Each structure stands twice: as structure tokens, then as C-alpha cells.
Amino acid sequence: MIYIFGPYAAGKREYVREAFGYTEADFSTKAEDNCRVLYDAQQLASKVGNRPEELEKLAEQLCRKEVVIATETGCGVVPIDAAEREAREAAGRLSILLAKRAQKVIRVWCGLPESLR
């Protein structure tokens, strides 16, 4: 699995289409879909919550995809709302689990890829 992350609207999906030749039909936001590329993984983490065993299960499920894309949520102002903070924490923990399992980790910033592994 290739794990790609970066800020909102940084060109992550465009990069995946150009670099790997995927089409829009290959993309989905649903883990249970038979898609090759999953995006918005941080949204799935927020639904699971900050429960380590559930995040582990989700990470294992997502690792079956060819590419997983997530929006970085850890930069910026910390939300006042407790539920938003928990969702942000879950997204960060899922990101760590995915990065550990990925064969390749790429950060996309301003449309430019930076290979971290």
C-alpha cells in the first residue's frame, strides 16, 4: 500500500492520477468498496473514534487498498469542541498506523510530492 497525506486541497488526488495512472473510477471514500484508491481516510478514523483496537482494524482493512489518501488534520488551531478534538486525534493515530504499514509514504504539499519512505 502507498500512503499519501498532506493538507486540504494540496493536490493529493491529482498527484495520484498523474503519477500512477488511476482514473476517477478507481477512487472511493468507502473502505468496504472494491476500489483501488481510498481517499479521505481521516473521515473514517473520526467515525471509529479514538479506540486503539478499532483503529487497528481499520488500518488493516485500508492496507488492502493500493493507495490510501488522507488529509493532514494535525496542523493549525486545535478545535474547542471535544468531539472535533477526538476526531483529530483518531485521524492522527490512524495516520501513524498506516505509515507504519505502508511500503511507500508520500507527503503532497502544493501539488509537489515528497517521498518519506
Biopython code that builds the backbone (N, CA, C, O; Angstrom):
import numpy as np
from Bio.PDB.StructureBuilder import StructureBuilder

atoms = [
    (1, "MET", "N", (0.834, -1.173, 0.000)),
    (1, "MET", "CA", (0.000, 0.000, 0.000)),
    (1, "MET", "C", (0.883, 1.242, 0.000)),
    (1, "MET", "O", (1.926, 1.276, 0.654)),
    (2, "ILE", "N", (0.459, 2.251, -0.733)),
    (2, "ILE", "CA", (1.118, 3.554, -0.750)),
    (2, "ILE", "C", (0.244, 4.499, 0.075)),
    (2, "ILE", "O", (-0.953, 4.632, -0.180)),
    (3, "TYR", "N", (0.843, 5.140, 1.046)),
    (3, "TYR", "CA", (0.111, 6.086, 1.890)),
    (3, "TYR", "C", (0.503, 7.500, 1.491)),
    (3, "TYR", "O", (1.682, 7.855, 1.493)),
    (4, "ILE", "N", (-0.499, 8.305, 1.149)),
    (4, "ILE", "CA", (-0.267, 9.684, 0.716)),
    (4, "ILE", "C", (-1.066, 10.608, 1.619)),
    (4, "ILE", "O", (-2.259, 10.399, 1.835)),
    (5, "PHE", "N", (-0.410, 11.620, 2.139)),
    (5, "PHE", "CA", (-1.100, 12.569, 3.002)),
    (5, "PHE", "C", (-0.616, 13.975, 2.704)),
    (5, "PHE", "O", (0.416, 14.173, 2.062)),
    (6, "GLY", "N", (-1.366, 14.931, 3.173)),
    (6, "GLY", "CA", (-0.999, 16.336, 3.004)),
    (6, "GLY", "C", (-2.177, 17.203, 3.380)),
    (6, "GLY", "O", (-3.246, 16.693, 3.717)),
    (7, "PRO", "N", (-1.991, 18.515, 3.326)),
    (7, "PRO", "CA", (-3.055, 19.436, 3.699)),
    (7, "PRO", "C", (-4.259, 19.352, 2.759)),
    (7, "PRO", "O", (-4.182, 18.781, 1.671)),
    (8, "TYR", "N", (-5.340, 19.918, 3.196)),
    (8, "TYR", "CA", (-6.559, 20.010, 2.393)),
    (8, "TYR", "C", (-6.253, 20.766, 1.097)),
    (8, "TYR", "O", (-5.570, 21.790, 1.117)),
    (9, "ALA", "N", (-6.756, 20.263, -0.016)),
    (9, "ALA", "CA", (-6.632, 20.896, -1.332)),
    (9, "ALA", "C", (-5.180, 21.105, -1.750)),
    (9, "ALA", "O", (-4.848, 22.113, -2.374)),
    (10, "ALA", "N", (-4.313, 20.150, -1.405)),
    (10, "ALA", "CA", (-2.890, 20.262, -1.746)),
    (10, "ALA", "C", (-2.527, 19.529, -3.027)),
    (10, "ALA", "O", (-1.367, 19.542, -3.439)),
    (11, "GLY", "N", (-3.515, 18.882, -3.670)),
    (11, "GLY", "CA", (-3.237, 18.191, -4.921)),
    (11, "GLY", "C", (-2.946, 16.707, -4.779)),
    (11, "GLY", "O", (-2.313, 16.113, -5.652)),
    (12, "LYS", "N", (-3.398, 16.107, -3.695)),
    (12, "LYS", "CA", (-3.108, 14.691, -3.442)),
    (12, "LYS", "C", (-3.744, 13.785, -4.498)),
    (12, "LYS", "O", (-3.068, 12.933, -5.074)),
    (13, "ARG", "N", (-5.025, 13.965, -4.748)),
    (13, "ARG", "CA", (-5.709, 13.106, -5.734)),
    (13, "ARG", "C", (-5.181, 13.356, -7.136)),
    (13, "ARG", "O", (-5.026, 12.410, -7.907)),
    (14, "GLU", "N", (-4.904, 14.594, -7.484)),
    (14, "GLU", "CA", (-4.352, 14.905, -8.797)),
    (14, "GLU", "C", (-2.998, 14.221, -8.968)),
    (14, "GLU", "O", (-2.699, 13.667, -10.026)),
    (15, "TYR", "N", (-2.188, 14.267, -7.916)),
    (15, "TYR", "CA", (-0.880, 13.616, -7.963)),
    (15, "TYR", "C", (-1.031, 12.112, -8.205)),
    (15, "TYR", "O", (-0.315, 11.543, -9.028)),
    (16, "VAL", "N", (-1.951, 11.476, -7.500)),
    (16, "VAL", "CA", (-2.159, 10.031, -7.648)),
    (16, "VAL", "C", (-2.600, 9.697, -9.075)),
    (16, "VAL", "O", (-2.128, 8.725, -9.665)),
    (17, "ARG", "N", (-3.498, 10.501, -9.620)),
    (17, "ARG", "CA", (-3.951, 10.252, -11.001)),
    (17, "ARG", "C", (-2.788, 10.382, -11.987)),
    (17, "ARG", "O", (-2.614, 9.535, -12.863)),
    (18, "GLU", "N", (-2.008, 11.427, -11.843)),
    (18, "GLU", "CA", (-0.903, 11.677, -12.778)),
    (18, "GLU", "C", (0.256, 10.701, -12.592)),
    (18, "GLU", "O", (0.791, 10.183, -13.572)),
    (19, "ALA", "N", (0.642, 10.450, -11.358)),
    (19, "ALA", "CA", (1.822, 9.629, -11.087)),
    (19, "ALA", "C", (1.580, 8.138, -11.289)),
    (19, "ALA", "O", (2.481, 7.412, -11.709)),
    (20, "PHE", "N", (0.372, 7.683, -10.993)),
    (20, "PHE", "CA", (0.109, 6.245, -11.014)),
    (20, "PHE", "C", (-0.909, 5.822, -12.070)),
    (20, "PHE", "O", (-1.157, 4.629, -12.250)),
    (21, "GLY", "N", (-1.499, 6.790, -12.767)),
    (21, "GLY", "CA", (-2.407, 6.475, -13.859)),
    (21, "GLY", "C", (-3.808, 6.033, -13.460)),
    (21, "GLY", "O", (-4.507, 5.415, -14.263)),
    (22, "TYR", "N", (-4.226, 6.331, -12.256)),
    (22, "TYR", "CA", (-5.582, 5.978, -11.838)),
    (22, "TYR", "C", (-6.581, 6.941, -12.462)),
    (22, "TYR", "O", (-6.243, 8.080, -12.785)),
    (23, "THR", "N", (-7.813, 6.476, -12.628)),
    (23, "THR", "CA", (-8.898, 7.342, -13.091)),
    (23, "THR", "C", (-9.833, 7.594, -11.913)),
    (23, "THR", "O", (-9.715, 6.956, -10.866)),
    (24, "GLU", "N", (-10.751, 8.520, -12.092)),
    (24, "GLU", "CA", (-11.693, 8.856, -11.019)),
    (24, "GLU", "C", (-12.515, 7.635, -10.598)),
    (24, "GLU", "O", (-12.947, 7.549, -9.448)),
    (25, "ALA", "N", (-12.732, 6.700, -11.513)),
    (25, "ALA", "CA", (-13.491, 5.478, -11.199)),
    (25, "ALA", "C", (-12.756, 4.583, -10.206)),
    (25, "ALA", "O", (-13.376, 3.728, -9.574)),
    (26, "ASP", "N", (-11.450, 4.765, -10.059)),
    (26, "ASP", "CA", (-10.649, 3.961, -9.125)),
    (26, "ASP", "C", (-10.732, 4.467, -7.689)),
    (26, "ASP", "O", (-10.269, 3.789, -6.771)),
    (27, "PHE", "N", (-11.315, 5.651, -7.478)),
    (27, "PHE", "CA", (-11.330, 6.310, -6.177)),
    (27, "PHE", "C", (-12.648, 6.086, -5.436)),
    (27, "PHE", "O", (-13.708, 6.003, -6.056)),
    (28, "SER", "N", (-12.576, 5.988, -4.109)),
    (28, "SER", "CA", (-13.763, 5.919, -3.266)),
    (28, "SER", "C", (-13.411, 6.414, -1.875)),
    (28, "SER", "O", (-12.243, 6.444, -1.487)),
    (29, "THR", "N", (-14.430, 6.798, -1.135)),
    (29, "THR", "CA", (-14.240, 7.188, 0.270)),
    (29, "THR", "C", (-14.726, 6.096, 1.210)),
    (29, "THR", "O", (-14.677, 6.260, 2.429)),
    (30, "LYS", "N", (-15.197, 4.974, 0.652)),
    (30, "LYS", "CA", (-15.757, 3.898, 1.470)),
    (30, "LYS", "C", (-14.783, 2.726, 1.534)),
    (30, "LYS", "O", (-14.395, 2.172, 0.505)),
    (31, "ALA", "N", (-14.399, 2.361, 2.734)),
    (31, "ALA", "CA", (-13.426, 1.288, 2.929)),
    (31, "ALA", "C", (-13.927, -0.041, 2.398)),
    (31, "ALA", "O", (-13.138, -0.868, 1.943)),
    (32, "GLU", "N", (-15.239, -0.251, 2.454)),
    (32, "GLU", "CA", (-15.773, -1.544, 2.034)),
    (32, "GLU", "C", (-15.938, -1.647, 0.515)),
    (32, "GLU", "O", (-16.181, -2.738, 0.001)),
    (33, "ASP", "N", (-15.811, -0.542, -0.203)),
    (33, "ASP", "CA", (-15.888, -0.590, -1.667)),
    (33, "ASP", "C", (-14.695, -1.356, -2.235)),
    (33, "ASP", "O", (-13.632, -1.431, -1.618)),
    (34, "ASN", "N", (-14.891, -1.911, -3.403)),
    (34, "ASN", "CA", (-13.816, -2.633, -4.087)),
    (34, "ASN", "C", (-13.037, -1.638, -4.956)),
    (34, "ASN", "O", (-12.916, -1.823, -6.167)),
    (35, "CYS", "N", (-12.517, -0.594, -4.331)),
    (35, "CYS", "CA", (-11.781, 0.440, -5.047)),
    (35, "CYS", "C", (-10.287, 0.209, -4.899)),
    (35, "CYS", "O", (-9.838, -0.495, -3.995)),
    (36, "ARG", "N", (-9.532, 0.808, -5.792)),
    (36, "ARG", "CA", (-8.078, 0.696, -5.730)),
    (36, "ARG", "C", (-7.469, 1.805, -4.875)),
    (36, "ARG", "O", (-6.433, 1.617, -4.238)),
    (37, "VAL", "N", (-8.133, 2.969, -4.871)),
    (37, "VAL", "CA", (-7.631, 4.133, -4.142)),
    (37, "VAL", "C", (-8.708, 4.626, -3.182)),
    (37, "VAL", "O", (-9.830, 4.919, -3.594)),
    (38, "LEU", "N", (-8.363, 4.715, -1.919)),
    (38, "LEU", "CA", (-9.285, 5.254, -0.923)),
    (38, "LEU", "C", (-8.784, 6.639, -0.527)),
    (38, "LEU", "O", (-7.600, 6.820, -0.244)),
    (39, "TYR", "N", (-9.693, 7.618, -0.508)),
    (39, "TYR", "CA", (-9.304, 8.950, -0.063)),
    (39, "TYR", "C", (-10.193, 9.397, 1.093)),
    (39, "TYR", "O", (-11.248, 8.817, 1.348)),
    (40, "ASP", "N", (-9.750, 10.421, 1.774)),
    (40, "ASP", "CA", (-10.409, 10.935, 2.988)),
    (40, "ASP", "C", (-10.404, 9.903, 4.113)),
    (40, "ASP", "O", (-11.403, 9.734, 4.812)),
    (41, "ALA", "N", (-9.285, 9.219, 4.283)),
    (41, "ALA", "CA", (-9.154, 8.224, 5.352)),
    (41, "ALA", "C", (-9.384, 8.852, 6.724)),
    (41, "ALA", "O", (-9.849, 8.173, 7.639)),
    (42, "GLN", "N", (-9.072, 10.121, 6.878)),
    (42, "GLN", "CA", (-9.271, 10.793, 8.170)),
    (42, "GLN", "C", (-10.741, 10.810, 8.561)),
    (42, "GLN", "O", (-11.057, 10.801, 9.751)),
    (43, "GLN", "N", (-11.649, 10.834, 7.588)),
    (43, "GLN", "CA", (-13.080, 10.798, 7.889)),
    (43, "GLN", "C", (-13.486, 9.451, 8.479)),
    (43, "GLN", "O", (-14.325, 9.388, 9.378)),
    (44, "LEU", "N", (-12.887, 8.373, 7.968)),
    (44, "LEU", "CA", (-13.171, 7.044, 8.507)),
    (44, "LEU", "C", (-12.679, 6.928, 9.939)),
    (44, "LEU", "O", (-13.334, 6.308, 10.777)),
    (45, "ALA", "N", (-11.528, 7.522, 10.222)),
    (45, "ALA", "CA", (-10.988, 7.499, 11.584)),
    (45, "ALA", "C", (-11.920, 8.217, 12.544)),
    (45, "ALA", "O", (-12.111, 7.772, 13.676)),
    (46, "SER", "N", (-12.499, 9.320, 12.105)),
    (46, "SER", "CA", (-13.378, 10.071, 13.000)),
    (46, "SER", "C", (-14.643, 9.277, 13.328)),
    (46, "SER", "O", (-15.222, 9.456, 14.400)),
    (47, "LYS", "N", (-15.076, 8.402, 12.416)),
    (47, "LYS", "CA", (-16.257, 7.569, 12.681)),
    (47, "LYS", "C", (-15.943, 6.460, 13.673)),
    (47, "LYS", "O", (-16.806, 6.060, 14.455)),
    (48, "VAL", "N", (-14.716, 5.962, 13.646)),
    (48, "VAL", "CA", (-14.285, 4.896, 14.558)),
    (48, "VAL", "C", (-14.021, 5.459, 15.945)),
    (48, "VAL", "O", (-14.290, 4.803, 16.952)),
    (49, "GLY", "N", (-13.497, 6.670, 15.992)),
    (49, "GLY", "CA", (-13.165, 7.287, 17.269)),
    (49, "GLY", "C", (-11.770, 6.892, 17.719)),
    (49, "GLY", "O", (-11.048, 6.185, 17.015)),
    (50, "ASN", "N", (-11.412, 7.352, 18.879)),
    (50, "ASN", "CA", (-10.055, 7.146, 19.385)),
    (50, "ASN", "C", (-9.971, 5.861, 20.215)),
    (50, "ASN", "O", (-9.549, 5.880, 21.371)),
    (51, "ARG", "N", (-10.382, 4.746, 19.603)),
    (51, "ARG", "CA", (-10.313, 3.443, 20.253)),
    (51, "ARG", "C", (-9.238, 2.626, 19.534)),
    (51, "ARG", "O", (-9.425, 2.241, 18.380)),
    (52, "PRO", "N", (-8.122, 2.360, 20.203)),
    (52, "PRO", "CA", (-6.979, 1.714, 19.555)),
    (52, "PRO", "C", (-7.317, 0.434, 18.793)),
    (52, "PRO", "O", (-6.837, 0.243, 17.676)),
    (53, "GLU", "N", (-8.133, -0.446, 19.374)),
    (53, "GLU", "CA", (-8.439, -1.714, 18.696)),
    (53, "GLU", "C", (-9.247, -1.490, 17.425)),
    (53, "GLU", "O", (-9.061, -2.216, 16.448)),
    (54, "GLU", "N", (-10.134, -0.507, 17.412)),
    (54, "GLU", "CA", (-10.930, -0.199, 16.217)),
    (54, "GLU", "C", (-10.076, 0.475, 15.142)),
    (54, "GLU", "O", (-10.255, 0.231, 13.949)),
    (55, "LEU", "N", (-9.149, 1.324, 15.582)),
    (55, "LEU", "CA", (-8.237, 1.958, 14.625)),
    (55, "LEU", "C", (-7.311, 0.918, 13.988)),
    (55, "LEU", "O", (-7.003, 1.005, 12.799)),
    (56, "GLU", "N", (-6.874, -0.054, 14.770)),
    (56, "GLU", "CA", (-6.043, -1.146, 14.233)),
    (56, "GLU", "C", (-6.806, -1.928, 13.162)),
    (56, "GLU", "O", (-6.261, -2.234, 12.102)),
    (57, "LYS", "N", (-8.070, -2.248, 13.445)),
    (57, "LYS", "CA", (-8.895, -2.975, 12.472)),
    (57, "LYS", "C", (-9.066, -2.164, 11.196)),
    (57, "LYS", "O", (-8.967, -2.701, 10.093)),
    (58, "LEU", "N", (-9.321, -0.881, 11.350)),
    (58, "LEU", "CA", (-9.488, -0.008, 10.198)),
    (58, "LEU", "C", (-8.202, 0.069, 9.386)),
    (58, "LEU", "O", (-8.242, 0.014, 8.157)),
    (59, "ALA", "N", (-7.070, 0.196, 10.056)),
    (59, "ALA", "CA", (-5.781, 0.252, 9.359)),
    (59, "ALA", "C", (-5.543, -1.029, 8.570)),
    (59, "ALA", "O", (-5.093, -0.978, 7.426)),
    (60, "GLU", "N", (-5.839, -2.162, 9.166)),
    (60, "GLU", "CA", (-5.679, -3.444, 8.460)),
    (60, "GLU", "C", (-6.568, -3.508, 7.223)),
    (60, "GLU", "O", (-6.141, -3.982, 6.170)),
    (61, "GLN", "N", (-7.791, -3.035, 7.350)),
    (61, "GLN", "CA", (-8.718, -3.025, 6.219)),
    (61, "GLN", "C", (-8.206, -2.106, 5.112)),
    (61, "GLN", "O", (-8.246, -2.469, 3.936)),
    (62, "LEU", "N", (-7.732, -0.934, 5.476)),
    (62, "LEU", "CA", (-7.266, 0.026, 4.482)),
    (62, "LEU", "C", (-5.981, -0.421, 3.804)),
    (62, "LEU", "O", (-5.731, -0.050, 2.657)),
    (63, "CYS", "N", (-5.172, -1.201, 4.479)),
    (63, "CYS", "CA", (-3.914, -1.681, 3.896)),
    (63, "CYS", "C", (-4.139, -2.604, 2.693)),
    (63, "CYS", "O", (-3.197, -2.888, 1.953)),
    (64, "ARG", "N", (-5.348, -3.065, 2.494)),
    (64, "ARG", "CA", (-5.663, -3.900, 1.333)),
    (64, "ARG", "C", (-5.836, -3.072, 0.057)),
    (64, "ARG", "O", (-5.884, -3.620, -1.044)),
    (65, "LYS", "N", (-5.929, -1.762, 0.213)),
    (65, "LYS", "CA", (-6.043, -0.863, -0.938)),
    (65, "LYS", "C", (-4.659, -0.657, -1.546)),
    (65, "LYS", "O", (-3.645, -0.861, -0.878)),
    (66, "GLU", "N", (-4.622, -0.257, -2.800)),
    (66, "GLU", "CA", (-3.338, 0.036, -3.439)),
    (66, "GLU", "C", (-2.781, 1.367, -2.946)),
    (66, "GLU", "O", (-1.581, 1.500, -2.705)),
    (67, "VAL", "N", (-3.678, 2.357, -2.799)),
    (67, "VAL", "CA", (-3.286, 3.693, -2.339)),
    (67, "VAL", "C", (-4.318, 4.178, -1.326)),
    (67, "VAL", "O", (-5.522, 4.013, -1.524)),
    (68, "VAL", "N", (-3.838, 4.774, -0.244)),
    (68, "VAL", "CA", (-4.713, 5.403, 0.753)),
    (68, "VAL", "C", (-4.278, 6.855, 0.877)),
    (68, "VAL", "O", (-3.097, 7.155, 1.052)),
    (69, "ILE", "N", (-5.261, 7.755, 0.780)),
    (69, "ILE", "CA", (-5.001, 9.196, 0.850)),
    (69, "ILE", "C", (-5.712, 9.767, 2.074)),
    (69, "ILE", "O", (-6.868, 9.440, 2.345)),
    (70, "ALA", "N", (-5.007, 10.623, 2.807)),
    (70, "ALA", "CA", (-5.612, 11.281, 3.967)),
    (70, "ALA", "C", (-5.229, 12.752, 3.980)),
    (70, "ALA", "O", (-4.148, 13.139, 3.537)),
    (71, "THR", "N", (-6.135, 13.554, 4.495)),
    (71, "THR", "CA", (-5.853, 14.968, 4.701)),
    (71, "THR", "C", (-5.249, 15.129, 6.087)),
    (71, "THR", "O", (-5.794, 14.640, 7.077)),
    (72, "GLU", "N", (-4.129, 15.813, 6.145)),
    (72, "GLU", "CA", (-3.456, 16.080, 7.422)),
    (72, "GLU", "C", (-4.349, 16.985, 8.256)),
    (72, "GLU", "O", (-4.749, 18.056, 7.800)),
    (73, "THR", "N", (-4.662, 16.562, 9.469)),
    (73, "THR", "CA", (-5.541, 17.354, 10.339)),
    (73, "THR", "C", (-4.816, 17.878, 11.575)),
    (73, "THR", "O", (-5.418, 18.569, 12.397)),
    (74, "GLY", "N", (-3.541, 17.562, 11.714)),
    (74, "GLY", "CA", (-2.823, 17.913, 12.928)),
    (74, "GLY", "C", (-2.213, 19.290, 12.950)),
    (74, "GLY", "O", (-1.720, 19.723, 13.992)),
    (75, "CYS", "N", (-2.230, 19.993, 11.835)),
    (75, "CYS", "CA", (-1.662, 21.342, 11.798)),
    (75, "CYS", "C", (-2.776, 22.362, 11.993)),
    (75, "CYS", "O", (-3.924, 22.121, 11.618)),
    (76, "GLY", "N", (-2.442, 23.459, 12.561)),
    (76, "GLY", "CA", (-3.433, 24.519, 12.718)),
    (76, "GLY", "C", (-3.971, 24.622, 14.128)),
    (76, "GLY", "O", (-3.393, 24.092, 15.077)),
    (77, "VAL", "N", (-5.081, 25.308, 14.244)),
    (77, "VAL", "CA", (-5.695, 25.593, 15.529)),
    (77, "VAL", "C", (-6.374, 24.331, 16.074)),
    (77, "VAL", "O", (-7.085, 23.640, 15.344)),
    (78, "VAL", "N", (-6.156, 24.043, 17.331)),
    (78, "VAL", "CA", (-6.802, 22.912, 17.984)),
    (78, "VAL", "C", (-8.270, 23.273, 18.218)),
    (78, "VAL", "O", (-8.566, 24.325, 18.784)),
    (79, "PRO", "N", (-9.188, 22.407, 17.786)),
    (79, "PRO", "CA", (-10.614, 22.712, 17.945)),
    (79, "PRO", "C", (-11.032, 22.838, 19.410)),
    (79, "PRO", "O", (-10.495, 22.152, 20.280)),
    (80, "ILE", "N", (-11.984, 23.708, 19.667)),
    (80, "ILE", "CA", (-12.533, 23.886, 21.007)),
    (80, "ILE", "C", (-13.436, 22.711, 21.366)),
    (80, "ILE", "O", (-13.439, 22.242, 22.504)),
    (81, "ASP", "N", (-14.209, 22.239, 20.376)),
    (81, "ASP", "CA", (-15.173, 21.166, 20.578)),
    (81, "ASP", "C", (-14.461, 19.832, 20.868)),
    (81, "ASP", "O", (-13.567, 19.424, 20.128)),
    (82, "ALA", "N", (-14.866, 19.173, 21.940)),
    (82, "ALA", "CA", (-14.225, 17.919, 22.355)),
    (82, "ALA", "C", (-14.354, 16.826, 21.298)),
    (82, "ALA", "O", (-13.409, 16.070, 21.076)),
    (83, "ALA", "N", (-15.503, 16.735, 20.648)),
    (83, "ALA", "CA", (-15.705, 15.710, 19.614)),
    (83, "ALA", "C", (-14.782, 15.959, 18.420)),
    (83, "ALA", "O", (-14.261, 15.010, 17.834)),
    (84, "GLU", "N", (-14.580, 17.212, 18.061)),
    (84, "GLU", "CA", (-13.668, 17.536, 16.956)),
    (84, "GLU", "C", (-12.222, 17.218, 17.329)),
    (84, "GLU", "O", (-11.448, 16.752, 16.493)),
    (85, "ARG", "N", (-11.860, 17.471, 18.585)),
    (85, "ARG", "CA", (-10.505, 17.127, 19.033)),
    (85, "ARG", "C", (-10.295, 15.621, 19.001)),
    (85, "ARG", "O", (-9.228, 15.150, 18.607)),
    (86, "GLU", "N", (-11.312, 14.860, 19.415)),
    (86, "GLU", "CA", (-11.211, 13.399, 19.390)),
    (86, "GLU", "C", (-11.090, 12.887, 17.965)),
    (86, "GLU", "O", (-10.309, 11.973, 17.703)),
    (87, "ALA", "N", (-11.849, 13.461, 17.041)),
    (87, "ALA", "CA", (-11.762, 13.054, 15.638)),
    (87, "ALA", "C", (-10.375, 13.351, 15.083)),
    (87, "ALA", "O", (-9.818, 12.553, 14.328)),
    (88, "ARG", "N", (-9.831, 14.480, 15.451)),
    (88, "ARG", "CA", (-8.487, 14.860, 15.010)),
    (88, "ARG", "C", (-7.439, 13.905, 15.582)),
    (88, "ARG", "O", (-6.508, 13.505, 14.884)),
    (89, "GLU", "N", (-7.595, 13.553, 16.828)),
    (89, "GLU", "CA", (-6.685, 12.596, 17.475)),
    (89, "GLU", "C", (-6.764, 11.232, 16.793)),
    (89, "GLU", "O", (-5.736, 10.607, 16.536)),
    (90, "ALA", "N", (-7.970, 10.772, 16.500)),
    (90, "ALA", "CA", (-8.151, 9.477, 15.823)),
    (90, "ALA", "C", (-7.520, 9.503, 14.437)),
    (90, "ALA", "O", (-6.895, 8.527, 14.022)),
    (91, "ALA", "N", (-7.677, 10.604, 13.723)),
    (91, "ALA", "CA", (-7.076, 10.726, 12.389)),
    (91, "ALA", "C", (-5.553, 10.656, 12.477)),
    (91, "ALA", "O", (-4.910, 10.007, 11.653)),
    (92, "GLY", "N", (-4.988, 11.315, 13.462)),
    (92, "GLY", "CA", (-3.534, 11.273, 13.639)),
    (92, "GLY", "C", (-3.035, 9.875, 13.986)),
    (92, "GLY", "O", (-2.011, 9.432, 13.467)),
    (93, "ARG", "N", (-3.748, 9.189, 14.852)),
    (93, "ARG", "CA", (-3.345, 7.824, 15.228)),
    (93, "ARG", "C", (-3.485, 6.863, 14.051)),
    (93, "ARG", "O", (-2.646, 5.980, 13.872)),
    (94, "LEU", "N", (-4.546, 7.026, 13.241)),
    (94, "LEU", "CA", (-4.690, 6.192, 12.044)),
    (94, "LEU", "C", (-3.559, 6.471, 11.065)),
    (94, "LEU", "O", (-3.028, 5.547, 10.448)),
    (95, "SER", "N", (-3.194, 7.720, 10.922)),
    (95, "SER", "CA", (-2.095, 8.090, 10.034)),
    (95, "SER", "C", (-0.796, 7.388, 10.439)),
    (95, "SER", "O", (-0.051, 6.912, 9.582)),
    (96, "ILE", "N", (-0.535, 7.326, 11.716)),
    (96, "ILE", "CA", (0.660, 6.637, 12.217)),
    (96, "ILE", "C", (0.601, 5.150, 11.865)),
    (96, "ILE", "O", (1.591, 4.580, 11.408)),
    (97, "LEU", "N", (-0.552, 4.528, 12.075)),
    (97, "LEU", "CA", (-0.708, 3.103, 11.778)),
    (97, "LEU", "C", (-0.536, 2.823, 10.288)),
    (97, "LEU", "O", (0.093, 1.835, 9.909)),
    (98, "LEU", "N", (-1.090, 3.682, 9.450)),
    (98, "LEU", "CA", (-0.971, 3.489, 8.007)),
    (98, "LEU", "C", (0.468, 3.699, 7.534)),
    (98, "LEU", "O", (0.969, 2.941, 6.704)),
    (99, "ALA", "N", (1.124, 4.721, 8.058)),
    (99, "ALA", "CA", (2.513, 4.990, 7.668)),
    (99, "ALA", "C", (3.431, 3.829, 8.054)),
    (99, "ALA", "O", (4.350, 3.493, 7.308)),
    (100, "LYS", "N", (3.189, 3.223, 9.203)),
    (100, "LYS", "CA", (3.998, 2.077, 9.634)),
    (100, "LYS", "C", (3.828, 0.888, 8.702)),
    (100, "LYS", "O", (4.782, 0.148, 8.462)),
    (101, "ARG", "N", (2.617, 0.697, 8.173)),
    (101, "ARG", "CA", (2.316, -0.466, 7.341)),
    (101, "ARG", "C", (2.631, -0.256, 5.855)),
    (101, "ARG", "O", (2.770, -1.224, 5.108)),
    (102, "ALA", "N", (2.743, 0.979, 5.436)),
    (102, "ALA", "CA", (2.894, 1.292, 4.013)),
    (102, "ALA", "C", (4.282, 0.934, 3.482)),
    (102, "ALA", "O", (5.288, 1.059, 4.180)),
    (103, "GLN", "N", (4.304, 0.487, 2.230)),
    (103, "GLN", "CA", (5.585, 0.272, 1.567)),
    (103, "GLN", "C", (6.201, 1.608, 1.166)),
    (103, "GLN", "O", (7.421, 1.760, 1.117)),
    (104, "LYS", "N", (5.335, 2.566, 0.884)),
    (104, "LYS", "CA", (5.769, 3.888, 0.472)),
    (104, "LYS", "C", (4.904, 4.930, 1.169)),
    (104, "LYS", "O", (3.689, 4.759, 1.271)),
    (105, "VAL", "N", (5.521, 6.013, 1.653)),
    (105, "VAL", "CA", (4.798, 7.118, 2.288)),
    (105, "VAL", "C", (5.202, 8.398, 1.562)),
    (105, "VAL", "O", (6.386, 8.713, 1.441)),
    (106, "ILE", "N", (4.186, 9.134, 1.077)),
    (106, "ILE", "CA", (4.445, 10.347, 0.311)),
    (106, "ILE", "C", (3.600, 11.483, 0.872)),
    (106, "ILE", "O", (2.391, 11.346, 1.057)),
    (107, "ARG", "N", (4.259, 12.605, 1.139)),
    (107, "ARG", "CA", (3.540, 13.818, 1.549)),
    (107, "ARG", "C", (3.421, 14.707, 0.314)),
    (107, "ARG", "O", (4.405, 14.935, -0.390)),
    (108, "VAL", "N", (2.215, 15.206, 0.054)),
    (108, "VAL", "CA", (1.997, 16.113, -1.080)),
    (108, "VAL", "C", (1.657, 17.482, -0.521)),
    (108, "VAL", "O", (0.716, 17.641, 0.258)),
    (109, "TRP", "N", (2.433, 18.456, -0.930)),
    (109, "TRP", "CA", (2.269, 19.827, -0.461)),
    (109, "TRP", "C", (2.324, 20.725, -1.693)),
    (109, "TRP", "O", (3.304, 20.688, -2.438)),
    (110, "CYS", "N", (1.303, 21.517, -1.913)),
    (110, "CYS", "CA", (1.241, 22.403, -3.085)),
    (110, "CYS", "C", (1.403, 21.624, -4.385)),
    (110, "CYS", "O", (1.994, 22.124, -5.343)),
    (111, "GLY", "N", (0.881, 20.404, -4.419)),
    (111, "GLY", "CA", (0.965, 19.574, -5.613)),
    (111, "GLY", "C", (2.293, 18.885, -5.815)),
    (111, "GLY", "O", (2.467, 18.143, -6.782)),
    (112, "LEU", "N", (3.242, 19.121, -4.910)),
    (112, "LEU", "CA", (4.581, 18.538, -5.037)),
    (112, "LEU", "C", (4.739, 17.358, -4.087)),
    (112, "LEU", "O", (4.519, 17.496, -2.884)),
    (113, "PRO", "N", (5.115, 16.208, -4.616)),
    (113, "PRO", "CA", (5.300, 15.032, -3.758)),
    (113, "PRO", "C", (6.655, 15.031, -3.069)),
    (113, "PRO", "O", (7.663, 15.439, -3.647)),
    (114, "GLU", "N", (6.662, 14.574, -1.847)),
    (114, "GLU", "CA", (7.905, 14.388, -1.099)),
    (114, "GLU", "C", (7.872, 12.980, -0.539)),
    (114, "GLU", "O", (7.032, 12.663, 0.304)),
    (115, "SER", "N", (8.773, 12.137, -0.999)),
    (115, "SER", "CA", (8.814, 10.757, -0.549)),
    (115, "SER", "C", (9.465, 10.681, 0.831)),
    (115, "SER", "O", (10.607, 11.106, 1.007)),
    (116, "LEU", "N", (8.745, 10.143, 1.799)),
    (116, "LEU", "CA", (9.277, 9.968, 3.143)),
    (116, "LEU", "C", (9.798, 8.564, 3.364)),
    (116, "LEU", "O", (10.654, 8.324, 4.216)),
    (117, "ARG", "N", (9.260, 7.634, 2.572)),
    (117, "ARG", "CA", (9.759, 6.247, 2.589)),
    (117, "ARG", "C", (9.433, 5.627, 1.261)),
    (117, "ARG", "O", (9.751, 4.461, 1.030)),
]
sb = StructureBuilder()
sb.init_structure("model")
sb.init_model(0)
sb.init_chain("A")
sb.init_seg("    ")
for serial, (resi, resn, name, xyz) in enumerate(atoms, 1):
    if name == "N":
        sb.init_residue(resn, " ", resi, " ")
    sb.init_atom(name, np.array(xyz, "f"), 0.0, 1.0, " ", f" {name:<3s}", serial, name[0])
structure = sb.get_structure()
